[in-house]
Amino acid sequence: MSKKTLDQESLEIRELEAHFPTLSAEAFSAAAKRSLAAGESVTQAFGTKVFRISPGGGRVVVKTIPEPLAVEAGSKIRIR
């Protein structure tokens, strides 16, 4: 068995990380559907609004939030 180089490992990590957005969106969508089917409300953000979504499809604005930040890959931000 050959040893992987640091470049090979970095490439594999980047390839795996590229799947995170799709996988997490699928997981959250499935969880929301299960909660709604079980008669529970879910909370979800759309743009600058946070909504409580009822099993019947009703939406109530819970809170207004700031615009999402555009962050360059690899940059560091400070969270208060």
C-alpha positions, 0 to 999 in steps of 0.5 A: 500500500503506497503512502499518500502525499499531502497534495493527494490528501488535500485534494481528497479533502477538497473533493469531499468538502465540495459535497457538503452543501448538497448533502446538508441541504438534502438532510435539512429538507428531509428533516423538515418534511418529517417534522411537518408530517409529524404535525410539528412546525419548523423554523426556516430562514428565507432571505432576511426573514425567519419564518415558522412554518406550520404543518398546514403550510402557514408561515409566520415571520418570527424575526428579520435578520441581516443579509447573508455575508459573502465570504471568500473561501479560506478567509477568516471572520470574527463572530461576536 
